């Protein structure tokens, strides 16, 4: 880099959620699932030697769908036996219509894990599970 060129570092305010990895047994199938459920996400095809599909959502949240380690599902199954639900962080997405998202999730092979409920913050929320067992939720502003 010459003295006339400056490079701006990638910076977000401290504490802002900026990256998430979604483990999957079948990376391509998982990418297809999230493309269907959240069509506003932009996916970037991996370049060798990498196999992870990276993505970015409209809020600038970035991430990747990564190949799950061997034994991934048995680890999740064991956590569910111990606690009744996998002990993982839940990533939430803002949506315009939870009922529409539920149709997309179920049509793409995922499942609802809760009913649509009104939270104390005035937003409706609902929990889901993708085909690889990853939990996520969606939030919709009230008024529907």
KALINQUI-V935442 format. One record per backbone hydrogen bond with DSSP energy under -0.5 kcal/mol. CO is the residue of the C=O (numbers start at 1). NH is the residue of the N-H. E is the energy in kcal/mol with one decimal. If there is no record, write none. Layout:
co: {CO	CO}
nh: {NH	NH}
e: {E	E}
This chain:
co: {2	6	7	9	13	18	20	21	22	24	25	26	27	28	29	30	31	32	33	34	38	41	42	44	47	52	53	54	55	56	57	61	62	63	64	64	65	66	69	71	72	73	74	75	76	77	78	79	80	86	89	91	93	97	98	99	100	101	102	103	104	105	106	111	117	117	119	122	123	124	125	126	127	127	128	129	130	134	135	136	137	138	139	140}
nh: {5	8	9	11	16	62	64	23	66	68	27	30	31	32	33	34	35	36	37	38	41	43	56	54	50	54	65	44	63	42	60	57	20	55	22	66	53	24	72	75	76	77	78	79	80	81	82	83	84	88	91	137	139	101	102	103	104	105	106	107	108	110	109	129	119	125	122	142	119	140	117	138	113	114	136	111	133	130	91	128	93	126	95	124}
e: {-1.5	-0.5	-0.6	-0.5	-1.8	-2.2	-1.8	-0.6	-1.9	-2.7	-0.6	-2.3	-2.4	-2.1	-2.2	-2.4	-2.1	-1.8	-2.4	-2.6	-2.1	-0.5	-1.7	-1.4	-2.1	-0.7	-2.7	-2.8	-2.0	-2.9	-2.1	-2.5	-1.4	-2.5	-2.8	-0.7	-1.3	-2.2	-2.0	-2.1	-1.9	-2.8	-2.1	-2.0	-2.3	-2.0	-1.9	-2.7	-2.8	-1.5	-0.6	-2.2	-2.6	-1.9	-2.9	-1.7	-2.1	-3.2	-2.6	-2.4	-1.6	-2.9	-1.0	-2.4	-0.6	-2.6	-1.9	-1.2	-3.1	-2.6	-2.5	-1.9	-3.1	-1.0	-2.0	-2.4	-2.3	-2.7	-0.7	-3.2	-2.1	-1.5	-3.0	-3.0}
